[in-house]
Amino acid sequence: MLKQWTKLKEKHPDALLLFRVGDFYEMYKEDAVAASEILNITLARNEKMKGADGRSVEIAGFPHHALDYYLPKLIRAGQRIAICDQVEDPQKLKKREKRGMIETEGQENKKTETVNNNNEPKQEREATMAKKEKKTEKKEEQVKAAQVEQQATVQRTTATKKQVAKKDETAKAEKEQKPKQKLANGDTLDYATVFRMSNIAPNANVYGVKCRINGVDQDTRRLTKEERAMWFDKKIDQKGLVEMKYPAAMRKPAQTQEHSRSKSMKM
């Protein structure tokens, strides 16, 4: 840092150098002393920076965003100012920093063209900046594409959940309507289901059957141990259980008087 300052100071001995370091503008040696008196800012010594005499170097500075406040004061005091800005990404600088310089003098506030102290051609710098901008745009496009893909994935997941829920509802409705069988007496069995009667005996294997015949819900009937075994061994189906457990509903309709008379005449 001090070597760069010394090199630029040799080129511009009559200018006060404002060195950009991170978020601050710093001044060293005699520049720091002059600036501290004009701007009424703190003058300190940097123990890590040693001059040719081995003594620590004087240093003064102010935040970079305060440049518009302090720069006019220095100019009004008759100082010729050289602003040294970083012209590379600070994160990429490991061994040295490349700096450009803007000179400002007098109240006319004249500015010279930025000079790169490593003599890098202006076209190369512009090409480098264009590449950086292109990379940034590419990253932004990738981020946007990832966000769109994520949103599409969420929409697909939501649609799948809705489809599954709809299938479950349909299956449930079909399950209730599936039997629609005719019983032995001609009645319609709308549905029948076998279920565990946990409300009666939570810890016991007590099962019951309930059904709907001709649109009328029937009361629940408890299965015996033998009936339960027949059901789980698939020796009897829902229709058989209904016909077994609801005998009153299974009574055949009484024959008409005319049919009975014709039967007696045959005998």
Buried (B, 14 or more C-beta within 10 A) or exposed (E): BBEBBEEBBEEBEEBBBBBBBEEBBBBBBEBBBBBBEBBEBEBBEBEEBEEEEEEEBBBBBBEBEBBEEBBEEBBEEEBBBBBBBBBBEEEEEEEEBBBBBBBBBEEEEEEEEBBBBEEBEEEEBEEEEEEEEEEEEEEEEEEEEEEEEEEEEEEEEEEEEEEEEEEEEEEEEEEBEEBEBEBEEEBEBBBBBBEEBEEEEEEEEBBBBBBBBEEEEBEBBEBEEEBBEBBEEEEBBBBBBBBBBBEEBBEEEEEEEEEEEEEEEEE
